[in-house]
C-alpha cells in the first residue's frame, strides 16, 4: 500500500490551521472573560504556536511532494503533528480545564517541535546533495 504522506501532511495542516483560528476566536470572544490573565496567556501562546506550526506542516507536505525521496520532510511532519497535539493541545487543555495533567505533555510536544525544525534543516541539506 502506497501512502501519499504529503497529502496527509497538507490535510492535517489545514485541519490544525482551522482549529487554531477557531480556538483563537473562542479565546478572544468567550474565554477572555472567563480565564485569568496567566491562563489566557498560556492559551494564546498555544494558539499562536498551533497556527505557526500548521503553516510549517503545510510546507513540509509541499516539500515532501516535490522531494519524495527525502524522508526527512516526512519525519519532520510527523514530529510537528506530535508537537502540535502535545504542546498546543496540552496547553490549551490546561488553560481551559485548570488541570495540570495535560500541560505535563507540553515539554514533550515542545521537544518534538524543535526536532521537527531540525529535521527540516537536515532535509534541506540533503536536497543540496541530491542530483537534480
N, CA, C and O atoms as a GROMACS GRO file, in nm:
protein
  528
    1UNK      N    1   0.083  -0.118   0.000
    1UNK     CA    2   0.000   0.000   0.000
    1UNK      C    3   0.088   0.125   0.000
    1UNK      O    4   0.175   0.141   0.086
    2UNK      N    5   0.065   0.210  -0.096
    2UNK     CA    6   0.145   0.331  -0.109
    2UNK      C    7   0.067   0.450  -0.051
    2UNK      O    8  -0.038   0.488  -0.103
    3UNK      N    9   0.119   0.506   0.057
    3UNK     CA   10   0.054   0.618   0.123
    3UNK      C   11   0.118   0.748   0.074
    3UNK      O   12   0.240   0.763   0.076
    4UNK      N   13   0.036   0.840   0.030
    4UNK     CA   14   0.086   0.972  -0.010
    4UNK      C   15   0.096   1.060   0.113
    4UNK      O   16   0.003   1.134   0.146
    5UNK      N   17   0.210   1.052   0.181
    5UNK     CA   18   0.229   1.124   0.307
    5UNK      C   19   0.215   1.275   0.289
    5UNK      O   20   0.167   1.344   0.378
    6UNK      N   21   0.257   1.324   0.173
    6UNK     CA   22   0.249   1.470   0.154
    6UNK      C   23   0.104   1.517   0.160
    6UNK      O   24   0.078   1.625   0.213
    7UNK      N   25   0.011   1.438   0.107
    7UNK     CA   26  -0.130   1.476   0.114
    7UNK      C   27  -0.182   1.475   0.257
    7UNK      O   28  -0.262   1.560   0.295
    8UNK      N   29  -0.138   1.378   0.336
    8UNK     CA   30  -0.179   1.372   0.476
    8UNK      C   31  -0.125   1.492   0.553
    8UNK      O   32  -0.197   1.552   0.634
    9UNK      N   33   0.000   1.528   0.529
    9UNK     CA   34   0.057   1.642   0.599
    9UNK      C   35  -0.015   1.771   0.562
    9UNK      O   36  -0.042   1.855   0.648
   10UNK      N   37  -0.047   1.787   0.435
   10UNK     CA   38  -0.119   1.906   0.390
   10UNK      C   39  -0.259   1.909   0.450
   10UNK      O   40  -0.306   2.014   0.495
   11UNK      N   41  -0.327   1.794   0.453
   11UNK     CA   42  -0.461   1.788   0.511
   11UNK      C   43  -0.458   1.819   0.661
   11UNK      O   44  -0.542   1.893   0.710
   12UNK      N   45  -0.362   1.762   0.732
   12UNK     CA   46  -0.350   1.790   0.875
   12UNK      C   47  -0.316   1.937   0.900
   12UNK      O   48  -0.362   1.995   0.998
   13UNK      N   49  -0.236   1.996   0.812
   13UNK     CA   50  -0.204   2.138   0.825
   13UNK      C   51  -0.331   2.222   0.814
   13UNK      O   52  -0.351   2.317   0.890
   14UNK      N   53  -0.416   2.187   0.720
   14UNK     CA   54  -0.543   2.258   0.706
   14UNK      C   55  -0.632   2.239   0.827
   14UNK      O   56  -0.695   2.334   0.872
   15UNK      N   57  -0.637   2.118   0.880
   15UNK     CA   58  -0.718   2.091   0.998
   15UNK      C   59  -0.668   2.169   1.118
   15UNK      O   60  -0.745   2.236   1.187
   16UNK      N   61  -0.535   2.161   1.144
   16UNK     CA   62  -0.480   2.232   1.259
   16UNK      C   63  -0.491   2.384   1.241
   16UNK      O   64  -0.512   2.456   1.339
   17UNK      N   65  -0.477   2.432   1.118
   17UNK     CA   66  -0.495   2.575   1.093
   17UNK      C   67  -0.637   2.619   1.126
   17UNK      O   68  -0.657   2.722   1.189
   18UNK      N   69  -0.734   2.540   1.082
   18UNK     CA   70  -0.875   2.573   1.112
   18UNK      C   71  -0.900   2.567   1.263
   18UNK      O   72  -0.971   2.651   1.317
   19UNK      N   73  -0.842   2.469   1.330
   19UNK     CA   74  -0.859   2.458   1.475
   19UNK      C   75  -0.794   2.577   1.545
   19UNK      O   76  -0.846   2.627   1.644
   20UNK      N   77  -0.680   2.622   1.494
   20UNK     CA   78  -0.612   2.736   1.554
   20UNK      C   79  -0.694   2.864   1.541
   20UNK      O   80  -0.704   2.942   1.637
   21UNK      N   81  -0.752   2.886   1.424
   21UNK     CA   82  -0.836   3.005   1.405
   21UNK      C   83  -0.960   2.996   1.494
   21UNK      O   84  -1.000   3.095   1.555
   22UNK      N   85  -1.020   2.878   1.499
   22UNK     CA   86  -1.138   2.859   1.584
   22UNK      C   87  -1.105   2.882   1.731
   22UNK      O   88  -1.178   2.951   1.802
   23UNK      N   89  -0.993   2.824   1.776
   23UNK     CA   90  -0.952   2.842   1.915
   23UNK      C   91  -0.921   2.988   1.944
   23UNK      O   92  -0.954   3.039   2.051
   24UNK      N   93  -0.857   3.056   1.849
   24UNK     CA   94  -0.827   3.198   1.868
   24UNK      C   95  -0.952   3.281   1.882
   24UNK      O   96  -0.959   3.371   1.966
   25UNK      N   97  -1.052   3.252   1.800
   25UNK     CA   98  -1.179   3.325   1.809
   25UNK      C   99  -1.248   3.294   1.941
   25UNK      O  100  -1.301   3.384   2.006
   26UNK      N  101  -1.247   3.169   1.981
   26UNK     CA  102  -1.306   3.130   2.108
   26UNK      C  103  -1.236   3.201   2.224
   26UNK      O  104  -1.299   3.248   2.318
   27UNK      N  105  -1.104   3.206   2.215
   27UNK     CA  106  -1.026   3.272   2.320
   27UNK      C  107  -1.055   3.420   2.332
   27UNK      O  108  -1.069   3.472   2.442
   28UNK      N  109  -1.065   3.487   2.219
   28UNK     CA  110  -1.084   3.632   2.226
   28UNK      C  111  -1.229   3.672   2.253
   28UNK      O  112  -1.253   3.779   2.309
   29UNK      N  113  -1.324   3.589   2.216
   29UNK     CA  114  -1.465   3.626   2.234
   29UNK      C  115  -1.531   3.566   2.357
   29UNK      O  116  -1.624   3.624   2.413
   30UNK      N  117  -1.484   3.449   2.400
   30UNK     CA  118  -1.551   3.381   2.512
   30UNK      C  119  -1.458   3.366   2.632
   30UNK      O  120  -1.493   3.403   2.744
   31UNK      N  121  -1.339   3.312   2.608
   31UNK     CA  122  -1.251   3.279   2.720
   31UNK      C  123  -1.182   3.400   2.781
   31UNK      O  124  -1.139   3.393   2.896
   32UNK      N  125  -1.170   3.509   2.708
   32UNK     CA  126  -1.104   3.628   2.761
   32UNK      C  127  -1.172   3.678   2.888
   32UNK      O  128  -1.107   3.736   2.975
   33UNK      N  129  -1.299   3.655   2.899
   33UNK     CA  130  -1.375   3.698   3.016
   33UNK      C  131  -1.375   3.593   3.127
   33UNK      O  132  -1.407   3.624   3.242
   34UNK      N  133  -1.340   3.469   3.093
   34UNK     CA  134  -1.353   3.360   3.189
   34UNK      C  135  -1.219   3.312   3.246
   34UNK      O  136  -1.216   3.256   3.355
   35UNK      N  137  -1.111   3.334   3.173
   35UNK     CA  138  -0.980   3.286   3.218
   35UNK      C  139  -0.904   3.397   3.288
   35UNK      O  140  -0.924   3.515   3.260
   36UNK      N  141  -0.818   3.357   3.380
   36UNK     CA  142  -0.728   3.455   3.442
   36UNK      C  143  -0.625   3.499   3.338
   36UNK      O  144  -0.609   3.434   3.234
   37UNK      N  145  -0.556   3.607   3.365
   37UNK     CA  146  -0.453   3.655   3.270
   37UNK      C  147  -0.346   3.550   3.242
   37UNK      O  148  -0.313   3.529   3.125
   38UNK      N  149  -0.291   3.482   3.344
   38UNK     CA  150  -0.192   3.378   3.314
   38UNK      C  151  -0.248   3.264   3.227
   38UNK      O  152  -0.181   3.216   3.136
   39UNK      N  153  -0.370   3.222   3.257
   39UNK     CA  154  -0.432   3.114   3.177
   39UNK      C  155  -0.455   3.161   3.034
   39UNK      O  156  -0.433   3.085   2.939
   40UNK      N  157  -0.499   3.285   3.017
   40UNK     CA  158  -0.523   3.338   2.883
   40UNK      C  159  -0.393   3.352   2.805
   40UNK      O  160  -0.390   3.330   2.684
   41UNK      N  161  -0.285   3.389   2.873
   41UNK     CA  162  -0.154   3.397   2.807
   41UNK      C  163  -0.108   3.259   2.759
   41UNK      O  164  -0.055   3.246   2.649
   42UNK      N  165  -0.129   3.158   2.842
   42UNK     CA  166  -0.094   3.020   2.804
   42UNK      C  167  -0.176   2.978   2.683
   42UNK      O  168  -0.123   2.922   2.588
   43UNK      N  169  -0.305   3.006   2.687
   43UNK     CA  170  -0.395   2.972   2.577
   43UNK      C  171  -0.351   3.042   2.449
   43UNK      O  172  -0.344   2.980   2.343
   44UNK      N  173  -0.321   3.170   2.458
   44UNK     CA  174  -0.280   3.248   2.341
   44UNK      C  175  -0.148   3.197   2.283
   44UNK      O  176  -0.132   3.190   2.161
   45UNK      N  177  -0.055   3.163   2.370
   45UNK     CA  178   0.072   3.106   2.323
   45UNK      C  179   0.048   2.976   2.248
   45UNK      O  180   0.106   2.953   2.142
   46UNK      N  181  -0.038   2.891   2.301
   46UNK     CA  182  -0.068   2.762   2.237
   46UNK      C  183  -0.132   2.783   2.100
   46UNK      O  184  -0.097   2.715   2.004
   47UNK      N  185  -0.225   2.878   2.090
   47UNK     CA  186  -0.291   2.905   1.962
   47UNK      C  187  -0.191   2.960   1.861
   47UNK      O  188  -0.193   2.921   1.745
   48UNK      N  189  -0.105   3.050   1.905
   48UNK     CA  190  -0.003   3.107   1.815
   48UNK      C  191   0.088   2.998   1.762
   48UNK      O  192   0.116   2.992   1.642
   49UNK      N  193   0.135   2.911   1.851
   49UNK     CA  194   0.222   2.801   1.808
   49UNK      C  195   0.148   2.707   1.714
   49UNK      O  196   0.207   2.656   1.619
   50UNK      N  197   0.020   2.683   1.741
   50UNK     CA  198  -0.057   2.594   1.654
   50UNK      C  199  -0.067   2.652   1.512
   50UNK      O  200  -0.049   2.580   1.414
   51UNK      N  201  -0.095   2.781   1.503
   51UNK     CA  202  -0.107   2.843   1.371
   51UNK      C  203   0.026   2.846   1.297
   51UNK      O  204   0.032   2.815   1.178
   52UNK      N  205   0.132   2.883   1.367
   52UNK     CA  206   0.264   2.888   1.302
   52UNK      C  207   0.305   2.750   1.254
   52UNK      O  208   0.350   2.734   1.140
   53UNK      N  209   0.289   2.650   1.340
   53UNK     CA  210   0.334   2.516   1.302
   53UNK      C  211   0.240   2.448   1.203
   53UNK      O  212   0.281   2.353   1.136
   54UNK      N  213   0.117   2.494   1.193
   54UNK     CA  214   0.030   2.445   1.086
   54UNK      C  215   0.084   2.488   0.950
   54UNK      O  216   0.084   2.410   0.855
   55UNK      N  217   0.130   2.612   0.942
   55UNK     CA  218   0.189   2.661   0.817
   55UNK      C  219   0.317   2.585   0.784
   55UNK      O  220   0.343   2.553   0.668
   56UNK      N  221   0.396   2.558   0.885
   56UNK     CA  222   0.520   2.482   0.863
   56UNK      C  223   0.488   2.339   0.822
   56UNK      O  224   0.557   2.282   0.738
   57UNK      N  225   0.386   2.281   0.881
   57UNK     CA  226   0.343   2.146   0.843
   57UNK      C  227   0.299   2.143   0.697
   57UNK      O  228   0.331   2.049   0.624
   58UNK      N  229   0.227   2.246   0.654
   58UNK     CA  230   0.189   2.258   0.514
   58UNK      C  231   0.314   2.261   0.425
   58UNK      O  232   0.320   2.193   0.323
   59UNK      N  233   0.412   2.340   0.466
   59UNK     CA  234   0.537   2.350   0.388
   59UNK      C  235   0.608   2.214   0.382
   59UNK      O  236   0.668   2.181   0.280
   60UNK      N  237   0.603   2.138   0.489
   60UNK     CA  238   0.662   2.003   0.488
   60UNK      C  239   0.592   1.914   0.387
   60UNK      O  240   0.657   1.838   0.315
   61UNK      N  241   0.461   1.924   0.381
   61UNK     CA  242   0.386   1.845   0.283
   61UNK      C  243   0.423   1.882   0.141
   61UNK      O  244   0.440   1.795   0.056
   62UNK      N  245   0.436   2.011   0.115
   62UNK     CA  246   0.474   2.058  -0.019
   62UNK      C  247   0.616   2.015  -0.051
   62UNK      O  248   0.645   1.970  -0.162
   63UNK      N  249   0.706   2.029   0.046
   63UNK     CA  250   0.846   1.989   0.024
   63UNK      C  251   0.855   1.839  -0.001
   63UNK      O  252   0.931   1.794  -0.086
   64UNK      N  253   0.778   1.762   0.073
   64UNK     CA  254   0.779   1.617   0.054
   64UNK      C  255   0.722   1.579  -0.083
   64UNK      O  256   0.769   1.484  -0.146
   65UNK      N  257   0.621   1.652  -0.127
   65UNK     CA  258   0.562   1.623  -0.258
   65UNK      C  259   0.663   1.642  -0.370
   65UNK      O  260   0.667   1.563  -0.464
   66UNK      N  261   0.745   1.745  -0.360
   66UNK     CA  262   0.842   1.770  -0.466
   66UNK      C  263   0.975   1.698  -0.442
   66UNK      O  264   1.061   1.696  -0.530
   67UNK      N  265   0.991   1.638  -0.324
   67UNK     CA  266   1.114   1.565  -0.291
   67UNK      C  267   1.077   1.432  -0.225
   67UNK      O  268   1.112   1.408  -0.110
   68UNK      N  269   1.008   1.348  -0.298
   68UNK     CA  270   0.953   1.224  -0.241
   68UNK      C  271   1.059   1.132  -0.181
   68UNK      O  272   1.030   1.054  -0.090
   69UNK      N  273   1.181   1.139  -0.232
   69UNK     CA  274   1.288   1.052  -0.180
   69UNK      C  275   1.348   1.105  -0.050
   69UNK      O  276   1.420   1.032   0.018
   70UNK      N  277   1.320   1.229  -0.015
   70UNK     CA  278   1.377   1.289   0.105
   70UNK      C  279   1.285   1.260   0.224
   70UNK      O  280   1.186   1.330   0.246
   71UNK      N  281   1.319   1.158   0.300
   71UNK     CA  282   1.235   1.115   0.412
   71UNK      C  283   1.239   1.210   0.531
   71UNK      O  284   1.158   1.199   0.622
   72UNK      N  285   1.333   1.303   0.530
   72UNK     CA  286   1.344   1.396   0.642
   72UNK      C  287   1.222   1.486   0.652
   72UNK      O  288   1.183   1.524   0.763
   73UNK      N  289   1.161   1.520   0.540
   73UNK     CA  290   1.042   1.605   0.544
   73UNK      C  291   0.921   1.528   0.601
   73UNK      O  292   0.836   1.586   0.669
   74UNK      N  293   0.915   1.399   0.571
   74UNK     CA  294   0.809   1.316   0.629
   74UNK      C  295   0.831   1.303   0.781
   74UNK      O  296   0.736   1.312   0.859
   75UNK      N  297   0.954   1.281   0.820
   75UNK     CA  298   0.989   1.272   0.962
   75UNK      C  299   0.957   1.403   1.033
   75UNK      O  300   0.900   1.404   1.142
   76UNK      N  301   0.994   1.514   0.970
   76UNK     CA  302   0.965   1.647   1.027
   76UNK      C  303   0.815   1.666   1.044
   76UNK      O  304   0.770   1.714   1.148
   77UNK      N  305   0.738   1.630   0.943
   77UNK     CA  306   0.594   1.644   0.950
   77UNK      C  307   0.535   1.563   1.065
   77UNK      O  308   0.447   1.611   1.137
   78UNK      N  309   0.583   1.441   1.082
   78UNK     CA  310   0.536   1.358   1.193
   78UNK      C  311   0.568   1.421   1.328
   78UNK      O  312   0.484   1.421   1.419
   79UNK      N  313   0.688   1.474   1.341
   79UNK     CA  314   0.726   1.540   1.466
   79UNK      C  315   0.641   1.664   1.491
   79UNK      O  316   0.603   1.691   1.605
   80UNK      N  317   0.612   1.738   1.386
   80UNK     CA  318   0.528   1.858   1.402
   80UNK      C  319   0.387   1.821   1.445
   80UNK      O  320   0.328   1.890   1.528
   81UNK      N  321   0.332   1.714   1.389
   81UNK     CA  322   0.198   1.670   1.430
   81UNK      C  323   0.199   1.633   1.578
   81UNK      O  324   0.110   1.675   1.653
   82UNK      N  325   0.298   1.556   1.620
   82UNK     CA  326   0.309   1.519   1.762
   82UNK      C  327   0.325   1.645   1.848
   82UNK      O  328   0.261   1.657   1.952
   83UNK      N  329   0.408   1.736   1.803
   83UNK     CA  330   0.430   1.859   1.878
   83UNK      C  331   0.306   1.945   1.891
   83UNK      O  332   0.277   1.998   1.998
   84UNK      N  333   0.232   1.958   1.781
   84UNK     CA  334   0.108   2.037   1.785
   84UNK      C  335   0.009   1.973   1.882
   84UNK      O  336  -0.052   2.042   1.964
   85UNK      N  337  -0.006   1.842   1.874
   85UNK     CA  338  -0.101   1.773   1.963
   85UNK      C  339  -0.061   1.785   2.109
   85UNK      O  340  -0.143   1.820   2.194
   86UNK      N  341   0.066   1.757   2.139
   86UNK     CA  342   0.108   1.753   2.279
   86UNK      C  343   0.136   1.891   2.337
   86UNK      O  344   0.094   1.921   2.449
   87UNK      N  345   0.205   1.977   2.262
   87UNK     CA  346   0.237   2.110   2.315
   87UNK      C  347   0.114   2.200   2.312
   87UNK      O  348   0.067   2.247   2.416
   88UNK      N  349   0.063   2.222   2.193
   88UNK     CA  350  -0.052   2.313   2.179
   88UNK      C  351  -0.176   2.256   2.246
   88UNK      O  352  -0.243   2.325   2.324
   89UNK      N  353  -0.205   2.132   2.217
   89UNK     CA  354  -0.322   2.069   2.278
   89UNK      C  355  -0.313   2.062   2.429
   89UNK      O  356  -0.410   2.088   2.499
   90UNK      N  357  -0.195   2.026   2.478
   90UNK     CA  358  -0.176   2.018   2.624
   90UNK      C  359  -0.194   2.152   2.692
   90UNK      O  360  -0.259   2.160   2.797
   91UNK      N  361  -0.138   2.257   2.633
   91UNK     CA  362  -0.151   2.390   2.693
   91UNK      C  363  -0.294   2.443   2.684
   91UNK      O  364  -0.343   2.506   2.777
   92UNK      N  365  -0.359   2.417   2.571
   92UNK     CA  366  -0.499   2.461   2.558
   92UNK      C  367  -0.586   2.390   2.662
   92UNK      O  368  -0.665   2.454   2.731
   93UNK      N  369  -0.570   2.259   2.674
   93UNK     CA  370  -0.649   2.184   2.772
   93UNK      C  371  -0.618   2.229   2.915
   93UNK      O  372  -0.708   2.240   2.998
   94UNK      N  373  -0.491   2.256   2.943
   94UNK     CA  374  -0.453   2.303   3.077
   94UNK      C  375  -0.519   2.436   3.109
   94UNK      O  376  -0.574   2.453   3.218
   95UNK      N  377  -0.514   2.529   3.015
   95UNK     CA  378  -0.568   2.662   3.042
   95UNK      C  379  -0.720   2.660   3.052
   95UNK      O  380  -0.778   2.736   3.130
   96UNK      N  381  -0.786   2.575   2.974
   96UNK     CA  382  -0.932   2.572   2.974
   96UNK      C  383  -0.987   2.492   3.093
   96UNK      O  384  -1.086   2.533   3.154
   97UNK      N  385  -0.924   2.379   3.125
   97UNK     CA  386  -0.977   2.293   3.231
   97UNK      C  387  -0.921   2.326   3.369
   97UNK      O  388  -0.982   2.293   3.470
   98UNK      N  389  -0.804   2.389   3.373
   98UNK     CA  390  -0.738   2.415   3.501
   98UNK      C  391  -0.659   2.296   3.552
   98UNK      O  392  -0.590   2.307   3.654
   99UNK      N  393  -0.668   2.183   3.484
   99UNK     CA  394  -0.594   2.063   3.523
   99UNK      C  395  -0.449   2.074   3.478
   99UNK      O  396  -0.421   2.118   3.366
  100UNK      N  397  -0.358   2.036   3.564
  100UNK     CA  398  -0.216   2.041   3.530
  100UNK      C  399  -0.173   1.922   3.444
  100UNK      O  400  -0.069   1.928   3.378
  101UNK      N  401  -0.250   1.814   3.445
  101UNK     CA  402  -0.212   1.692   3.373
  101UNK      C  403  -0.186   1.714   3.224
  101UNK      O  404  -0.081   1.672   3.176
  102UNK      N  405  -0.277   1.779   3.148
  102UNK     CA  406  -0.247   1.796   3.005
  102UNK      C  407  -0.122   1.880   2.979
  102UNK      O  408  -0.050   1.857   2.882
  103UNK      N  409  -0.096   1.976   3.066
  103UNK     CA  410   0.022   2.061   3.050
  103UNK      C  411   0.153   1.987   3.070
  103UNK      O  412   0.258   2.033   3.027
  104UNK      N  413   0.147   1.872   3.137
  104UNK     CA  414   0.268   1.795   3.160
  104UNK      C  415   0.324   1.734   3.032
  104UNK      O  416   0.440   1.693   3.026
  105UNK      N  417   0.240   1.728   2.928
  105UNK     CA  418   0.285   1.675   2.799
  105UNK      C  419   0.349   1.784   2.712
  105UNK      O  420   0.411   1.754   2.610
  106UNK      N  421   0.333   1.909   2.752
  106UNK     CA  422   0.384   2.021   2.673
  106UNK      C  423   0.536   2.013   2.649
  106UNK      O  424   0.579   2.039   2.537
  107UNK      N  425   0.618   1.980   2.748
  107UNK     CA  426   0.763   1.972   2.720
  107UNK      C  427   0.798   1.866   2.614
  107UNK      O  428   0.889   1.887   2.534
  108UNK      N  429   0.726   1.755   2.615
  108UNK     CA  430   0.750   1.652   2.513
  108UNK      C  431   0.710   1.708   2.376
  108UNK      O  432   0.782   1.690   2.278
  109UNK      N  433   0.594   1.775   2.371
  109UNK     CA  434   0.549   1.836   2.247
  109UNK      C  435   0.643   1.944   2.199
  109UNK      O  436   0.672   1.954   2.080
  110UNK      N  437   0.691   2.026   2.292
  110UNK     CA  438   0.787   2.131   2.254
  110UNK      C  439   0.916   2.072   2.198
  110UNK      O  440   0.972   2.124   2.102
  111UNK      N  441   0.961   1.964   2.258
  111UNK     CA  442   1.080   1.895   2.206
  111UNK      C  443   1.055   1.840   2.067
  111UNK      O  444   1.143   1.846   1.981
  112UNK      N  445   0.935   1.787   2.044
  112UNK     CA  446   0.901   1.735   1.911
  112UNK      C  447   0.899   1.848   1.808
  112UNK      O  448   0.942   1.828   1.695
  113UNK      N  449   0.851   1.967   1.847
  113UNK     CA  450   0.852   2.080   1.754
  113UNK      C  451   0.996   2.120   1.719
  113UNK      O  452   1.027   2.145   1.603
  114UNK      N  453   1.082   2.126   1.820
  114UNK     CA  454   1.222   2.160   1.796
  114UNK      C  455   1.286   2.056   1.704
  114UNK      O  456   1.354   2.092   1.608
  115UNK      N  457   1.264   1.929   1.732
  115UNK     CA  458   1.321   1.824   1.648
  115UNK      C  459   1.264   1.828   1.507
  115UNK      O  460   1.333   1.797   1.410
  116UNK      N  461   1.138   1.868   1.495
  116UNK     CA  462   1.078   1.884   1.362
  116UNK      C  463   1.150   1.990   1.281
  116UNK      O  464   1.178   1.971   1.163
  117UNK      N  465   1.180   2.102   1.345
  117UNK     CA  466   1.254   2.208   1.276
  117UNK      C  467   1.394   2.159   1.235
  117UNK      O  468   1.441   2.189   1.126
  118UNK      N  469   1.459   2.083   1.323
  118UNK     CA  470   1.592   2.030   1.289
  118UNK      C  471   1.584   1.930   1.175
  118UNK      O  472   1.673   1.925   1.090
  119UNK      N  473   1.478   1.850   1.171
  119UNK     CA  474   1.459   1.756   1.060
  119UNK      C  475   1.439   1.831   0.929
  119UNK      O  476   1.485   1.787   0.824
  120UNK      N  477   1.369   1.945   0.934
  120UNK     CA  478   1.354   2.028   0.814
  120UNK      C  479   1.491   2.077   0.768
  120UNK      O  480   1.521   2.076   0.648
  121UNK      N  481   1.572   2.120   0.862
  121UNK     CA  482   1.707   2.167   0.828
  121UNK      C  483   1.788   2.055   0.762
  121UNK      O  484   1.854   2.078   0.661
  122UNK      N  485   1.784   1.936   0.818
  122UNK     CA  486   1.857   1.823   0.761
  122UNK      C  487   1.800   1.789   0.623
  122UNK      O  488   1.875   1.760   0.530
  123UNK      N  489   1.667   1.794   0.610
  123UNK     CA  490   1.605   1.768   0.480
  123UNK      C  491   1.652   1.866   0.375
  123UNK      O  492   1.678   1.828   0.260
  124UNK      N  493   1.664   1.992   0.413
  124UNK     CA  494   1.714   2.092   0.319
  124UNK      C  495   1.858   2.066   0.279
  124UNK      O  496   1.895   2.081   0.162
  125UNK      N  497   1.940   2.026   0.376
  125UNK     CA  498   2.080   1.994   0.345
  125UNK      C  499   2.090   1.869   0.258
  125UNK      O  500   2.175   1.862   0.170
  126UNK      N  501   2.005   1.773   0.282
  126UNK     CA  502   2.003   1.653   0.199
  126UNK      C  503   1.968   1.685   0.055
  126UNK      O  504   2.022   1.625  -0.038
  127UNK      N  505   1.876   1.780   0.036
  127UNK     CA  506   1.840   1.819  -0.101
  127UNK      C  507   1.959   1.880  -0.174
  127UNK      O  508   1.969   1.866  -0.296
  128UNK      N  509   2.046   1.945  -0.102
  128UNK     CA  510   2.166   2.002  -0.166
  128UNK      C  511   2.257   1.895  -0.222
  128UNK      O  512   2.330   1.918  -0.318
  129UNK      N  513   2.253   1.777  -0.160
  129UNK     CA  514   2.342   1.668  -0.201
  129UNK      C  515   2.283   1.578  -0.308
  129UNK      O  516   2.354   1.497  -0.368
  130UNK      N  517   2.152   1.591  -0.332
  130UNK     CA  518   2.087   1.505  -0.432
  130UNK      C  519   2.099   1.568  -0.570
  130UNK      O  520   2.083   1.689  -0.585
  131UNK      N  521   2.126   1.486  -0.672
  131UNK     CA  522   2.132   1.541  -0.808
  131UNK      C  523   1.994   1.586  -0.854
  131UNK      O  524   1.892   1.528  -0.817
  132UNK      N  525   1.992   1.690  -0.934
  132UNK     CA  526   1.864   1.743  -0.984
  132UNK      C  527   1.831   1.685  -1.118
  132UNK      O  528   1.727   1.717  -1.176
   0.00000   0.00000   0.00000
